[in-house]
Amino acid sequence: MIEIIAGEKGKGKTKYLLDKVNRTVKTAKGSIVYLDKSPKHMYELNNRIRLIDVAEYPISNCDEFMGFLCGILSQDHDMEEMYLDSFLTISSLKEDEMTYAIKKLDIISEKFSVKFVLSVSKDEKDLPECARARIILSL
């Protein structure tokens, strides 16, 4: 399952994402990971949530990012949810790769029973149809 929080930069997506992950961890049975472009939100996350600063890794395109996600999943068979803040930045997506990335995430999500929650810095109307269908909040 993929859920998307969409909206232009500065609209409050990260605050919503942080609140959501901190609520979720209270009832989670498995592991939860929060991927971000920096460690600055470390102290806003519950200590049971693993923060990964994606900027520390040499990821330069979408396929490398998908491999990175699979590597994380391969190390933790209890992974329940992954929160991807600043998704377009951390995944190194090109403008036309959003549909491709969503399809890849669908495959990974189904195969490994992991839920992905993405924050995407784009207005809902600027997202491809496959992404618009997964929006849970548009700011």
Buried (B, 14 or more C-beta within 10 A) or exposed (E): EBBBBBBEEEBEBBEBBBEBBBEBBEEBEEBBBBBBBBEEBEEBBBEEBBBBBBBEEEBEEBBBBBEBBBEBBEEBEEBBBBBBBBBBBBBBBEEEBBEBBBEBBBEBBEEBEBBBBBBBBBEBEEBBEBBBEBBEBBB
